[in-house]
């Protein structure tokens, strides 16, 4: 249907759907009672209201676009390649989470990222002309004197519990 025909077809389609709904509501009324039948009548009047307000054209376009999308999904190999790449991304993300929870694939040597960072001198510390620490001190002492955190207590605690 072309967009020019939709203003006329909207109320007609809404009326047709309402008639079908009213017939189903009549059957429901006879089998389940007045309360269920009235509820069916209320739902049956919504397509007619949508058609009269011009919303049926919007609903028709949405349904047509969704149908086109799914037809394109089924018959387009490029779309299937996109689905495969998205699936691969999900699988890799899940596998990396499992690896991380089991402690596999971390930094070499069994050190965690926090331990590896605490053993390296901070940027700007360790040169011979450093005014804060002086030339004769070791990098670990400079870090403690400079106010940065010392992770040796945490490392000892982790070793005590068998975590390295």
C-alpha positions as CSV (number, residue, x, y, z in Angstrom):
1,X,0.0,0.0,0.0
2,X,1.3,3.4,-0.8
3,X,1.4,6.2,1.7
4,X,-1.3,8.1,-0.2
5,X,-3.7,5.2,0.3
6,X,-3.1,4.8,4.0
7,X,-5.4,7.7,5.2
8,X,-8.4,5.9,3.7
9,X,-7.2,2.4,4.4
10,X,-6.4,3.1,8.1
11,X,-9.9,3.4,9.3
12,X,-11.0,0.6,7.0
13,X,-8.4,-1.7,8.4
14,X,-9.2,-0.7,11.9
15,X,-12.9,-1.4,11.3
16,X,-12.1,-4.8,9.9
17,X,-10.0,-5.7,12.8
18,X,-12.6,-4.4,15.2
19,X,-15.3,-6.6,13.6
20,X,-13.1,-9.7,13.9
21,X,-12.4,-8.8,17.5
22,X,-16.1,-8.2,18.3
23,X,-16.9,-11.7,16.9
24,X,-14.3,-13.2,19.1
25,X,-15.6,-11.2,22.0
26,X,-19.1,-12.5,21.4
27,X,-17.8,-16.1,21.6
28,X,-15.8,-15.3,24.8
29,X,-19.0,-13.6,26.3
30,X,-21.0,-16.7,25.8
31,X,-18.4,-19.1,27.2
32,X,-16.8,-17.1,30.0
33,X,-19.4,-14.6,31.0
34,X,-20.1,-10.8,30.7
35,X,-16.9,-9.6,32.4
36,X,-14.6,-11.4,30.0
37,X,-16.8,-10.5,27.0
38,X,-16.8,-6.8,27.9
39,X,-13.0,-6.9,28.3
40,X,-12.8,-8.4,24.8
41,X,-15.1,-5.7,23.4
42,X,-12.8,-3.0,24.9
43,X,-9.7,-4.5,23.3
44,X,-11.6,-4.9,20.0
45,X,-12.4,-1.2,19.8
46,X,-8.7,-0.2,19.9
47,X,-7.9,-0.9,16.2
48,X,-10.9,1.2,15.1
49,X,-9.8,4.1,17.4
50,X,-6.2,3.8,16.0
51,X,-7.5,3.9,12.5
52,X,-9.7,6.9,13.1
53,X,-6.8,8.8,14.8
54,X,-4.4,8.1,12.0
55,X,-2.3,5.7,14.0
56,X,-3.0,2.8,11.8
57,X,-0.8,4.2,9.1
58,X,2.1,4.4,11.6
59,X,1.4,0.8,12.8
60,X,1.2,-0.4,9.2
61,X,4.6,1.2,8.4
62,X,6.2,-0.3,11.5
63,X,4.9,-3.8,10.7
64,X,6.0,-3.4,7.1
65,X,9.5,-2.3,8.1
66,X,9.9,-5.2,10.6
67,X,8.8,-7.7,8.0
68,X,11.3,-6.2,5.6
69,X,14.0,-6.4,8.2
70,X,13.3,-10.1,8.9
71,X,13.1,-11.0,5.2
72,X,16.4,-9.2,4.7
73,X,17.8,-11.0,7.7
74,X,16.9,-14.4,6.3
75,X,18.1,-13.9,2.8
76,X,21.1,-11.6,3.1
77,X,24.5,-13.3,3.8
78,X,26.1,-10.0,4.9
79,X,23.5,-9.8,7.7
80,X,24.3,-13.4,8.7
81,X,28.0,-12.4,8.8
82,X,27.1,-9.6,11.2
83,X,25.1,-12.0,13.4
84,X,28.1,-14.4,13.4
85,X,30.5,-11.5,14.4
86,X,28.1,-10.4,17.2
87,X,27.9,-14.1,18.4
88,X,31.7,-14.3,18.4
89,X,32.0,-11.2,20.4
90,X,29.6,-12.5,23.0
91,X,31.4,-15.9,23.2
92,X,34.8,-14.1,23.6
93,X,33.4,-11.9,26.4
94,X,32.0,-14.9,28.3
95,X,35.3,-16.8,27.9
96,X,37.3,-13.9,29.1
97,X,35.1,-13.6,32.2
98,X,35.5,-17.3,32.9
99,X,39.3,-17.0,32.5
100,X,39.5,-14.0,34.7
101,X,37.4,-15.7,37.5
102,X,39.7,-18.8,37.4
103,X,42.9,-16.7,37.3
104,X,44.0,-17.9,33.9
105,X,45.5,-15.5,31.3
106,X,46.8,-12.9,33.8
107,X,50.3,-11.4,33.8
108,X,53.2,-13.8,33.5
109,X,55.1,-14.8,36.7
110,X,51.9,-15.2,38.8
111,X,51.8,-11.6,39.9
112,X,48.6,-9.6,39.8
113,X,48.4,-6.2,38.2
114,X,48.4,-4.5,41.7
115,X,51.6,-6.3,42.7
116,X,53.3,-5.5,39.4
117,X,52.5,-1.8,39.7
118,X,53.7,-1.6,43.3
119,X,57.1,-3.0,42.5
120,X,57.7,-0.4,39.8
121,X,58.9,3.1,40.8
122,X,56.4,5.9,40.2
123,X,57.0,8.3,37.3
124,X,59.4,11.0,38.2
125,X,60.9,9.1,41.1
126,X,64.2,7.4,41.0
127,X,66.4,9.9,39.1
128,X,69.6,11.1,40.7
129,X,68.4,14.7,40.9
130,X,65.1,13.9,42.6
131,X,64.6,16.6,45.3
132,X,62.0,14.7,47.3
133,X,63.9,11.5,48.0
134,X,67.6,12.3,47.5
135,X,70.1,10.4,45.4
136,X,71.1,7.7,48.0
137,X,67.7,6.2,48.8
138,X,66.2,3.1,47.2
139,X,63.0,3.3,45.1
140,X,60.8,1.6,47.7
141,X,61.8,4.0,50.4
142,X,61.1,6.9,48.1
143,X,57.6,5.7,47.5
144,X,56.8,5.4,51.2
145,X,58.4,8.8,52.0
146,X,56.6,10.4,49.0
147,X,53.2,9.5,50.4
148,X,52.3,6.8,47.9
149,X,50.9,3.5,49.2
150,X,53.1,0.6,50.2
151,X,51.6,-2.7,49.1
152,X,53.9,-4.9,51.1
153,X,51.3,-5.5,53.9
154,X,48.8,-6.5,51.3
155,X,51.2,-8.8,49.6
156,X,52.0,-10.5,52.9
157,X,48.4,-11.0,53.6
158,X,47.7,-12.5,50.2
159,X,50.7,-14.9,50.6
160,X,49.4,-15.9,54.1
161,X,46.1,-17.0,52.5
162,X,47.8,-18.8,49.6
163,X,47.0,-16.2,47.0
164,X,49.9,-15.1,44.8
